[in-house]
Amino acid sequence: FTPILLAPLALAACGDPAPTYVDQAWVRLSPNKDMPSSGYFIAHGGDADTALRGVLTDYALKVEMHESMSEGGKMTMKPIESVPIPAKSKVAFAPGGKHLMLWGVNDTAIGRGKMTLTFLLANGDRLLVDAIIEKPGAAAPASAPSPDDHKAH
């Protein structure tokens, strides 16, 4: 046993930059099949700033990122092209704020209770994340983001 040979391996592991990742993804189905369903998740910033450029899935006809906001006392919603994910931060897509709109969620995914989402990052990374599918009107999963999760910790 030679401890000297193990030292370079230990240092290499410490030097790897922490990646950006996404978790707690879920989709609330729309009660009306002609209306879009909503998707939520938390993006965790790694050691470097990046941005979320879009989300794809084979299990819906179309996915867009949107943001709800209050303008003149009325709630409005607008599409967003890119969402910054600063290093070492959390960005929550949660009810009442940023969210995904998913049109035409696939019956197979609904039957399975989950669907795979592909998150496209500005640095070229593609993150595949399974999202739990919740029926219309169901409460958010216990692990789902709350509106308070958007603050940096």
Disulfide bonds with the S-S distance in Angstrom:
none
